[in-house]
Every structure is written in structure tokens, then in C-alpha cells.
Amino acid sequence: MIKITTPLTQKQILNLKAGDQVSLTGMIYTARDQAHLRLCQLLAKGRELPFDLKGQAIYYCGPTQTPKGKIIGSCGPTTSRRMDELTLPLLKNGLAAMIGKGNRSREVLQAVKKYRGIYFITYAGCGALLSKYVRKAKVIGFPDLGPEAIRRLEVKDFPLIVAIDCKGKNIFPRI
């Protein structure tokens, strides 16, 4: 298991290969379809985002309601391909990593390579288990989106697998 921390550096990203198992500690940001749309709209207008993209990781996740006494509800990954049309502007503006489930489009694969980013997957169907790696959670953007609001999560040893590395190597069958 390779241990990494956020914000991610180019050195960390360059050293990771497709198929590597990773343990991530630091801050990650949840964002799904509607949050991606709003982030891209803000970028197009030259406006400030709820967080600086540089070196950061977006987790394609919309947590369930937080049970009493817990930090966060179930927080498993959602299908990444739904964000593909809105991924390129984020990578172009410094996003380092994405976390989700499933394969990505050819365009995203090429953009990951071009902008030297990385795409991780995590365990689908294990949202309750993944919530145990979250130490803090706070809504920082678009609270009107409810579960799809942007949250800053502080995670410790969050389990990931490198699905697409910065050289364009992919663990999924050819796309």
C-alpha cells in the first residue's frame, strides 16, 4: 500500500502506476453532477470556486444523511463517467485527482495524460465502510444541492486504486 497525502504533488502523481493500491490522507472534496456543472460555470465566468483546485482531489460522492453521533453518512463512490463532460475544465485549471468508480471516456483518459492528473477508484457498494475513514466533514459550497453539495472531507488512510495514471495507463479494457 502506497501512502500519499493531499494536496498532491507532481512527484507523488508521477510515481503512481495504474493498478497501485493507495492509502490517502488529507483533504478531498465531494462533487457530483450538479456541483460539477456549477464549478464549470464559475470557471467560465472567471469567478472564484469554493476551493482551490490545485493539487486537490474530487471524490464523486453524495453522502447519505449523517446519522446522530457520526461524522458523515454512507459515502460510497458514484459512477465517474457521468462527470466526463465536465471534467476537462477542472483538470485544465489544476485539479490533480478524481476518485470514483468505473471506466472513463477516451477524452478524460487523454486529458488525465495531458494535464498529468490521476484517476483513482475506490470500493463500490461499501459506503458505510468508507465513512469510517472520514475524520471531519464540512459543506463548503452549494449547500442548496443537499447531498450533492461540495463537502471538504478530512480522510485518513482512505483506500484507493490507481485506475488511470498520468501516463495514460488504464486498468480497464481499452476504450
C-alpha positions, 0 to 999 in steps of 0.5 A: 500500500502506497501512502500519499497525502493531499494536496498532491504533488507532481512527484507523488502523481508521477510515481503512481502506476495504474493498478497501485493500491493507495492509502490517502490522507488529507483533504478531498472534496465531494462533487457530483453532477450538479456541483460539477456543472456549477464549478464549470460555470464559475470557471467560465465566468472567471469567478472564484470556486469554493476551493482551490483546485490545485493539487486537490482531489474530487471524490464523486460522492453524495453522502447519505444523511449523517446519522446522530453521533457520526461524522458523515453518512454512507459515502460510497463512490458514484459512477465517474463517467457521468462527470466526463463532460465536465471534467476537462475544465477542472483538470485544465485549471489544476485539479490533480485527482478524481476518485470514483468508480468505473471506466472513463471516456477516451477524452478524460483518459487523454486529458488525465495524460495531458494535464498529468492528473490521476484517476483513482477508484475506490470500493463500490457498494461499501459506503458505510465502510468508507465513512469510517475513514472520514475524520471531519466533514464540512459543506463548503459550497452549494449547500442548496444541492443537499447531498450533492453539495461540495463537502471538504472531507478530512480522510485518513488512510482512505483506500484507493486504486490507481485506475488511470495514471498520468501516463495514460495507463488504464486498468480497464479494457481499452476504450 
